[in-house]
Amino acid sequence: MDKKYRSDAMAAIHETMEALHKVGAVGKQTMRRFDDSCLTPVQPLLPKQIKALRAREHVSQTVFANYLNVTPNLVSKWERGEKRPSGPALKLLSLVEKHGISAVA
C-alpha cells in the first residue's frame, strides 16, 4: 500500500531515512519517530460521517460490520456517537472513505 505523506519534501526525507535504516545507519526508534512526523495521520470521523459512509456504500450496519470485522452493535454505537472508532478500525474506515468498500473486501 502506498504511504501518504504530508508533503513531497517529507516523502523524500522519509525515503532517504528508510534507505539508511536498511543499511543499519538509522535505528528502529528513529524510524518510528520519522514515521510519526512524515506520514499523514488518520483523521477521526464524526458519527454522521460514518453513517453517511455506510449509506454511500449501500450496506446495512450488519454487512458494514462484517467488512470491518466488528460487531453490528459497535457500528450502531459509532453512528450514534456513543463510541468512537480508533486504531485499526479507524484506518479501515478511512480506507473505505477513500477507496470504497471494495478496499476492505
C-alpha angles and dihedrals in degrees: 000000000000118000118233113223130197091239143348090260091055090049091054092047092048093049090051091050091049089054091049089049091052091056092045099251093116125047130230094254092053090052091051090054091049091049090053094048100040106037122079110251120234110255120228117249126227119231092252090051092054092048091047090048092053091046091050089056091049095230134130123244089257094053091043090051091051091054090050094041093237133113123274087236090060092051088051091051091050091052092049093046095242091121135017125222115241141168116007093358091056090048091052091049090051090051090050090049093053102034108018132249091298088072090072099031 
